[in-house]
Every structure is written in structure tokens, then in C-alpha cells.
Amino acid sequence: MALAYVQVPTVANARPNVLTVVIEDYFQVGSFSALIPSAHWERFESRLRRGTGAVLQLLANTGARATFFTCGWIADHHPEVLREVVAAGHEVACQGYFQHSVLEISPAAFLEDLRRSRVSVEQATGRAARGHRIGRRWLRVRDLWVLELIAEAGFDYDSSICPNGREYAALPEYETVHRRLTVCGSLHEVPISSHRLAGLHLPIIGGNWFRQSPDWPLRRAARHWLRTRDAPLVAYFHTWEFDADQPRIAGAGTLQRIRHYRNLASMPGRIRRWLTDYRFVSIADHLGLDCAAIEPGTAVVPAAPTSAGPDLLPPALALTLVIPCFNEAPTLPYLERTLRRFAAARGASLELSYVFVDDGSGDESWQLMRALFTDLPRCVLLQHPANRGIAAALLTGFAAASTDLVAVLDADCTFDPDQIPAMLELMQADVEVVSASPAHAAGAMKNVPRWRTVLSRGAAALYRIVLRHQLTSYTSCFRIYRRRAIAGLTLSDPGFCGVAEILGRLDLAGCRIIEYPAVLETRVLGQSKIRVLHTVGDHLRLLARLAACRWLGRPLPTRVAAMQPR
């Protein structure tokens, strides 16, 4: 049910200025784009309605109207949010489909992205989308050729320019709202307002600069603008800036965290003061554009497949996913969406079973696991009464698996399960283990701290001295096993080092191990549980035990086995 936002009169400067709002979820922001590709957006819990609802309520309370820019992906996945914006009396405009910058795709692809975005937004809102704003990186002077494509896509205005630093210093006409002629007709450009100081442009109302800066110099710059120019102030902010309780992205660096999270809690009050002191309207209001209702488009139904029927499909391969969890409450909703998306994509080729092992978590992980995963087909939820360690949790999961093939997946999804089909192709009849390695020449470590890669490669060099298989990584948890190889397995180390011990024991037992060049991404939610110095010591002790077993014939200790969890 949509909320009602009642406009109230406000005492403000009667001169109308322009307000723009970017509808964007906390995981879609530009500062996290290197950590979270658009292909992973569906895995996150959306908080769009929370932030957008708070903005709409503030606009209603202050009598302001705004243009809301949104990407086509949001229009397709959350059309109800856009309909609520329209119902509250505001304009909705486009921001590309996946929020690309002009540096990321070709001109032809950029034009296609513009058209796709416009169709999605108009179908979601039932209103004409008259304007555009770039999704990533403000347009620089050398990027102005893009305005021709924006006009060609049928937009009446663009708001992708923000004079910043020395950019546009020699082009003062790009500081204010103006009309530009293109080969496809005229296009209004609506730049974000900025103030000149010591030869540099500094934005007045908007973005990270606005949130990080003291209020008084921005107020002074706004008064100077209104005193010296006839053009309106053009402001902007984001809906996620009205959600101070949003999940924290664990993989973000220090500067990214400062840029994104600093002063979030004070942002609504700060914006409220500006909206109370000044009058704001949408871009369409200022330009006199009519965002009229449009006829809904006709959906294109894809042709049915021409296969002779399901009887000709190869039988699905049975695979059990074993997923150990310890204090993973922030990550579990992301894991749940990832697994359901993977199952939907691979439903015809894989018959998936699931074993989740809660390793004595002290947070609400167990309760969340029961709420999120109980309805998965062939799903078993197990719990250790106390924390025993990730390797001990794996042994418990292995004992509960019933299929011939067993895959281990980290709960934080730092290894994408979409890599499993390629790993399965390596699982030939004489192979007992396929082990993922991001250190492989064809693998990759994305946004992983340098110290972690150095430790991983150093450990691998030592394990290659002791073990038969010359692998590039021995510590990755992401593997596929044959159940016969891990049946009844016991270990000496129940923790992170035990993951390497599993591979070491199978190596010394003569099992064939194949390495898969995997992609490892940094954790984006929750916190790592590894104690680095403690784990380094454990690996050195394990290496000594493995060396004594191989060259001196000493048996490995067997203190850890699968247990019957409650």
C-alpha cells in the first residue's frame, strides 16, 4: 500500500530553485562500483523504499518538488518505488540502465543503454521521461559529444555536468541552465551549481562535498549565487543518504568508508534546513515541460523453445553445497539471494542439495538460517552447540551430504557460485578434488588486500615443498570433492588451517587434485573471522606435521571428527 504524502505550505525564499534526487541503493553507489558489479545487485537486500520514503516525506513537509533520477535496472526491479514518487507529485527522469560512465562503453552501446533506460522508466511510471543524468562520473569538457547521443535518444534536457575544480573554468556558460543546439534538435543542459573560489569550482548543494563540508561556507556561496545570478540554484542528493542504518560494506577501504558513511545521520536535518529556507521545484517545472501520461507499451513475449521436450534433456547432476556459517547474520540475506539466483539459472543441469552448518554462532545467524533456507529443496540445517572452527564445520557438513559430489561454498560468497559449473567440468572419473585457486595465472583476486595475497602465495610456496601436487593455492575453502574421498575424514586442526589440512591429507593419500583458476572477490558484508598471526603459526605447525608424515612416516594426529550436531 502506497504511503500518502501531503504537501504543506512552507515559508521560504519565493525565488524557485531546482532540486534533483538520485534514487540509488546503498550498494549501487559509485564509490563501491569496483567492489560490487551490477551483476551482483540482485543479491543485496534493497532499502530503496526506506530511503526514498524518507525523502518523499521531507519534501511533503517542506512543500518542495524535485526531479528524481533513477536507472533502468531500478525501474525494472522496483517499479513500485517510482510509482510512489509520481503519486507524490514529483518528476522521474533517467540515469542509464546500469549507471555507466562514458569511459566504460562504446558510443553505440551508450545510446542503446539510454533508450533501454527510458523504456524501463516510462513503463514503470506511466509518464514521459523528459530528462537524463549520467550514472557515473560527471561529464568533462572532452565528454560533451555525449550530449548529441542524449538528444538523439529523445530527451529534452540533461543534467550530467557539475563544474568541479578547474573543469569548465574556460566555459562559464556551462555553469548555469542553458540551451544547447545539437544535430537532433535543442537540448537543455542543467548543471549542478558551483561556486568559484581561488580559480576552482566547488559544488554548492550536493553530493559528498555537501555532506562533508561545514554548512556556513555553502550558505554564503548560495547567497552569493542568488545575489549575482538570475539562474536558479541546482541541488542534488541521494536517497541512500537518508538511511543511516544501511548495512556497512566490509570490503570498502578507509577513504571509501569516510566518503560514504561520514555525517549520514545528520544529512536529513541538513537538507531540511535548506528546503525550509529556499524554494525548490523540479527541472520539468523550471523548464515548463509536461511529463504527461503515456500509453503502456506492449510486452514482447519470447518465442517458445523448439526442443522436442524435456525427455531429451540430459539428467541433472546431483550436487550438495556445504556452507559453514559463524556469526554471518549480516551476510545471510546476501547468501540467500545468491543461492536462489544460482539455482534458478542452473535448475535444468544441477539437482542441488544444501547442508548449512551453524558453527555455534553468537549472533542471530541460526535464527536467520532457519527463516531464510528452510524452504530450499533438499536442505539440511545443522548447528554446533559451541564454536569448533570452520574445518570442524566442514566435517559435519560432509557427514550429512548424500550425493557423490560435494561442493564447499563460503558463506560470504567471496567465490561466486557461478564458477561451479566450470569446476564440475574438471571433475573427471579419476579426480577426487577440484580446488579453486585465485592465485593461478588465469585466476584473479579482486580488491583483495595486498598483505593477504602475499601471505597466500607464501604459504603455497611452502606447501609445494611438502606435498606432491604443485598447486598455486592450498587455503581456499571453495572446492568440489567426491564423497568417497572425504568419508570418515578426521583432522588435527578444527580451524582455518584445517581447510589446508584436508587438501594435505588427500594429497598424501594419493588422491588426484585438479586446480581451477578462480576469481576471488573481497568480502562485502560482515567481518572476516581470521586471526592472521594465529593462523600463520597454525600453518607452520601443519607443514611440519605433513613433512614428518611424508618423509618420516609419522602418522598425522586425528583429534577432530564430524559430530552429531543438535
WOCOR-V504695 format. One record per residue. N is the residue number from 1. RES is the residue in three letters. PSI is psi as a letter, one per 30 degrees, with the letter a starting at -180 (none if undefined). Layout:
BEGIN
((N & RES & PSI) (N & RES & PSI))
END
This chain:
BEGIN
((1 & MET & k) (2 & ALA & k) (3 & LEU & l) (4 & ALA & k) (5 & TYR & j) (6 & VAL & k) (7 & GLN & k) (8 & VAL & l) (9 & PRO & l) (10 & THR & k) (11 & VAL & j) (12 & ALA & l) (13 & ASN & k) (14 & ALA & f) (15 & ARG & k) (16 & PRO & k) (17 & ASN & l) (18 & VAL & k) (19 & LEU & k) (20 & THR & k) (21 & VAL & k) (22 & VAL & j) (23 & ILE & j) (24 & GLU & k) (25 & ASP & l) (26 & TYR & f) (27 & PHE & f) (28 & GLN & f) (29 & VAL & l) (30 & GLY & e) (31 & SER & f) (32 & PHE & g) (33 & SER & f) (34 & ALA & f) (35 & LEU & e) (36 & ILE & j) (37 & PRO & l) (38 & SER & f) (39 & ALA & f) (40 & HIS & f) (41 & TRP & e) (42 & GLU & f) (43 & ARG & f) (44 & PHE & k) (45 & GLU & k) (46 & SER & k) (47 & ARG & g) (48 & LEU & e) (49 & ARG & e) (50 & ARG & e) (51 & GLY & e) (52 & THR & e) (53 & GLY & e) (54 & ALA & e) (55 & VAL & e) (56 & LEU & e) (57 & GLN & e) (58 & LEU & e) (59 & LEU & e) (60 & ALA & e) (61 & ASN & f) (62 & THR & f) (63 & GLY & g) (64 & ALA & l) (65 & ARG & l) (66 & ALA & l) (67 & THR & k) (68 & PHE & j) (69 & PHE & k) (70 & THR & l) (71 & CYS & l) (72 & GLY & e) (73 & TRP & e) (74 & ILE & e) (75 & ALA & e) (76 & ASP & e) (77 & HIS & f) (78 & HIS & h) (79 & PRO & f) (80 & GLU & e) (81 & VAL & e) (82 & LEU & e) (83 & ARG & e) (84 & GLU & e) (85 & VAL & e) (86 & VAL & e) (87 & ALA & f) (88 & ALA & g) (89 & GLY & g) (90 & HIS & l) (91 & GLU & k) (92 & VAL & k) (93 & ALA & l) (94 & CYS & l) (95 & GLN & h) (96 & GLY & l) (97 & TYR & e) (98 & PHE & g) (99 & GLN & h) (100 & HIS & l) (101 & SER & l) (102 & VAL & f) (103 & LEU & f) (104 & GLU & f) (105 & ILE & l) (106 & SER & l) (107 & PRO & e) (108 & ALA & e) (109 & ALA & e) (110 & PHE & e) (111 & LEU & e) (112 & GLU & e) (113 & ASP & e) (114 & LEU & e) (115 & ARG & e) (116 & ARG & e) (117 & SER & e) (118 & ARG & e) (119 & VAL & e) (120 & SER & e) (121 & VAL & e) (122 & GLU & e) (123 & GLN & e) (124 & ALA & e) (125 & THR & f) (126 & GLY & g) (127 & ARG & l) (128 & ALA & k) (129 & ALA & j) (130 & ARG & f) (131 & GLY & l) (132 & HIS & k) (133 & ARG & k) (134 & ILE & k) (135 & GLY & e) (136 & ARG & k) (137 & ARG & j) (138 & TRP & l) (139 & LEU & k) (140 & ARG & l) (141 & VAL & e) (142 & ARG & f) (143 & ASP & g) (144 & LEU & f) (145 & TRP & f) (146 & VAL & f) (147 & LEU & e) (148 & GLU & e) (149 & LEU & e) (150 & ILE & e) (151 & ALA & e) (152 & GLU & e) (153 & ALA & f) (154 & GLY & g) (155 & PHE & k) (156 & ASP & f) (157 & TYR & l) (158 & ASP & k) (159 & SER & h) (160 & SER & g) (161 & ILE & k) (162 & CYS & j) (163 & PRO & j) (164 & ASN & k) (165 & GLY & b) (166 & ARG & f) (167 & GLU & k) (168 & TYR & g) (169 & ALA & e) (170 & ALA & g) (171 & LEU & i) (172 & PRO & f) (173 & GLU & f) (174 & TYR & g) (175 & GLU & f) (176 & THR & l) (177 & VAL & k) (178 & HIS & l) (179 & ARG & k) (180 & ARG & k) (181 & LEU & k) (182 & THR & l) (183 & VAL & f) (184 & CYS & g) (185 & GLY & a) (186 & SER & l) (187 & LEU & k) (188 & HIS & k) (189 & GLU & k) (190 & VAL & i) (191 & PRO & l) (192 & ILE & k) (193 & SER & k) (194 & SER & l) (195 & HIS & k) (196 & ARG & k) (197 & LEU & j) (198 & ALA & h) (199 & GLY & g) (200 & LEU & k) (201 & HIS & k) (202 & LEU & k) (203 & PRO & k) (204 & ILE & e) (205 & ILE & j) (206 & GLY & k) (207 & GLY & a) (208 & ASN & e) (209 & TRP & e) (210 & PHE & e) (211 & ARG & e) (212 & GLN & f) (213 & SER & l) (214 & PRO & l) (215 & ASP & e) (216 & TRP & e) (217 & PRO & e) (218 & LEU & e) (219 & ARG & e) (220 & ARG & e) (221 & ALA & e) (222 & ALA & e) (223 & ARG & e) (224 & HIS & e) (225 & TRP & e) (226 & LEU & f) (227 & ARG & f) (228 & THR & f) (229 & ARG & l) (230 & ASP & f) (231 & ALA & l) (232 & PRO & l) (233 & LEU & k) (234 & VAL & j) (235 & ALA & l) (236 & TYR & l) (237 & PHE & a) (238 & HIS & l) (239 & THR & e) (240 & TRP & f) (241 & GLU & f) (242 & PHE & g) (243 & ASP & i) (244 & ALA & f) (245 & ASP & g) (246 & GLN & l) (247 & PRO & k) (248 & ARG & k) (249 & ILE & j) (250 & ALA & e) (251 & GLY & f) (252 & ALA & k) (253 & GLY & l) (254 & THR & e) (255 & LEU & e) (256 & GLN & e) (257 & ARG & e) (258 & ILE & e) (259 & ARG & e) (260 & HIS & e) (261 & TYR & f) (262 & ARG & k) (263 & ASN & g) (264 & LEU & e) (265 & ALA & f) (266 & SER & f) (267 & MET & e) (268 & PRO & e) (269 & GLY & e) (270 & ARG & e) (271 & ILE & e) (272 & ARG & e) (273 & ARG & e) (274 & TRP & e) (275 & LEU & f) (276 & THR & e) (277 & ASP & f) (278 & TYR & l) (279 & ARG & k) (280 & PHE & k) (281 & VAL & l) (282 & SER & l) (283 & ILE & e) (284 & ALA & e) (285 & ASP & e) (286 & HIS & e) (287 & LEU & f) (288 & GLY & h) (289 & LEU & k) (290 & ASP & j) (291 & CYS & i) (292 & ALA & l) (293 & ALA & k) (294 & ILE & l) (295 & GLU & k) (296 & PRO & k) (297 & GLY & l) (298 & THR & k) (299 & ALA & k) (300 & VAL & j) (301 & VAL & k) (302 & PRO & k) (303 & ALA & k) (304 & ALA & k) (305 & PRO & l) (306 & THR & g) (307 & SER & l) (308 & ALA & f) (309 & GLY & l) (310 & PRO & f) (311 & ASP & f) (312 & LEU & f) (313 & LEU & k) (314 & PRO & l) (315 & PRO & k) (316 & ALA & k) (317 & LEU & k) (318 & ALA & k) (319 & LEU & k) (320 & THR & k) (321 & LEU & j) (322 & VAL & k) (323 & ILE & j) (324 & PRO & k) (325 & CYS & k) (326 & PHE & j) (327 & ASN & h) (328 & GLU & g) (329 & ALA & e) (330 & PRO & f) (331 & THR & f) (332 & LEU & e) (333 & PRO & e) (334 & TYR & e) (335 & LEU & e) (336 & GLU & e) (337 & ARG & e) (338 & THR & e) (339 & LEU & e) (340 & ARG & e) (341 & ARG & e) (342 & PHE & e) (343 & ALA & e) (344 & ALA & e) (345 & ALA & f) (346 & ARG & g) (347 & GLY & e) (348 & ALA & f) (349 & SER & f) (350 & LEU & k) (351 & GLU & j) (352 & LEU & k) (353 & SER & l) (354 & TYR & k) (355 & VAL & j) (356 & PHE & k) (357 & VAL & j) (358 & ASP & j) (359 & ASP & i) (360 & GLY & h) (361 & SER & k) (362 & GLY & f) (363 & ASP & a) (364 & GLU & g) (365 & SER & e) (366 & TRP & e) (367 & GLN & e) (368 & LEU & e) (369 & MET & e) (370 & ARG & e) (371 & ALA & e) (372 & LEU & e) (373 & PHE & f) (374 & THR & e) (375 & ASP & g) (376 & LEU & k) (377 & PRO & k) (378 & ARG & h) (379 & CYS & k) (380 & VAL & k) (381 & LEU & k) (382 & LEU & l) (383 & GLN & k) (384 & HIS & k) (385 & PRO & f) (386 & ALA & l) (387 & ASN & k) (388 & ARG & f) (389 & GLY & l) (390 & ILE & e) (391 & ALA & e) (392 & ALA & e) (393 & ALA & e) (394 & LEU & e) (395 & LEU & e) (396 & THR & e) (397 & GLY & e) (398 & PHE & e) (399 & ALA & f) (400 & ALA & f) (401 & ALA & k) (402 & SER & f) (403 & THR & l) (404 & ASP & e) (405 & LEU & k) (406 & VAL & k) (407 & ALA & k) (408 & VAL & k) (409 & LEU & k) (410 & ASP & k) (411 & ALA & f) (412 & ASP & f) (413 & CYS & h) (414 & THR & f) (415 & PHE & k) (416 & ASP & k) (417 & PRO & f) (418 & ASP & f) (419 & GLN & f) (420 & ILE & e) (421 & PRO & e) (422 & ALA & e) (423 & MET & e) (424 & LEU & e) (425 & GLU & f) (426 & LEU & f) (427 & MET & i) (428 & GLN & l) (429 & ALA & e) (430 & ASP & g) (431 & VAL & k) (432 & GLU & f) (433 & VAL & k) (434 & VAL & j) (435 & SER & k) (436 & ALA & k) (437 & SER & j) (438 & PRO & f) (439 & ALA & f) (440 & HIS & l) (441 & ALA & e) (442 & ALA & g) (443 & GLY & a) (444 & ALA & k) (445 & MET & j) (446 & LYS & k) (447 & ASN & g) (448 & VAL & k) (449 & PRO & k) (450 & ARG & e) (451 & TRP & e) (452 & ARG & e) (453 & THR & e) (454 & VAL & e) (455 & LEU & e) (456 & SER & e) (457 & ARG & e) (458 & GLY & e) (459 & ALA & e) (460 & ALA & e) (461 & ALA & e) (462 & LEU & e) (463 & TYR & e) (464 & ARG & f) (465 & ILE & e) (466 & VAL & e) (467 & LEU & l) (468 & ARG & e) (469 & HIS & k) (470 & GLN & i) (471 & LEU & l) (472 & THR & f) (473 & SER & k) (474 & TYR & f) (475 & THR & f) (476 & SER & k) (477 & CYS & f) (478 & PHE & j) (479 & ARG & l) (480 & ILE & k) (481 & TYR & l) (482 & ARG & k) (483 & ARG & f) (484 & ARG & f) (485 & ALA & f) (486 & ILE & g) (487 & ALA & k) (488 & GLY & g) (489 & LEU & k) (490 & THR & l) (491 & LEU & l) (492 & SER & f) (493 & ASP & k) (494 & PRO & f) (495 & GLY & a) (496 & PHE & e) (497 & CYS & f) (498 & GLY & f) (499 & VAL & e) (500 & ALA & e) (501 & GLU & e) (502 & ILE & e) (503 & LEU & e) (504 & GLY & e) (505 & ARG & e) (506 & LEU & e) (507 & ASP & e) (508 & LEU & f) (509 & ALA & f) (510 & GLY & g) (511 & CYS & k) (512 & ARG & k) (513 & ILE & k) (514 & ILE & k) (515 & GLU & k) (516 & TYR & k) (517 & PRO & j) (518 & ALA & l) (519 & VAL & k) (520 & LEU & k) (521 & GLU & l) (522 & THR & l) (523 & ARG & k) (524 & VAL & f) (525 & LEU & l) (526 & GLY & a) (527 & GLN & k) (528 & SER & k) (529 & LYS & g) (530 & ILE & k) (531 & ARG & j) (532 & VAL & e) (533 & LEU & e) (534 & HIS & e) (535 & THR & e) (536 & VAL & e) (537 & GLY & e) (538 & ASP & e) (539 & HIS & e) (540 & LEU & e) (541 & ARG & e) (542 & LEU & e) (543 & LEU & e) (544 & ALA & e) (545 & ARG & e) (546 & LEU & e) (547 & ALA & e) (548 & ALA & e) (549 & CYS & e) (550 & ARG & e) (551 & TRP & f) (552 & LEU & f) (553 & GLY & g) (554 & ARG & k) (555 & PRO & k) (556 & LEU & k) (557 & PRO & l) (558 & THR & i) (559 & ARG & f) (560 & VAL & k) (561 & ALA & l) (562 & ALA & k) (563 & MET & l) (564 & GLN & j) (565 & PRO & l) (566 & ARG & none))
END
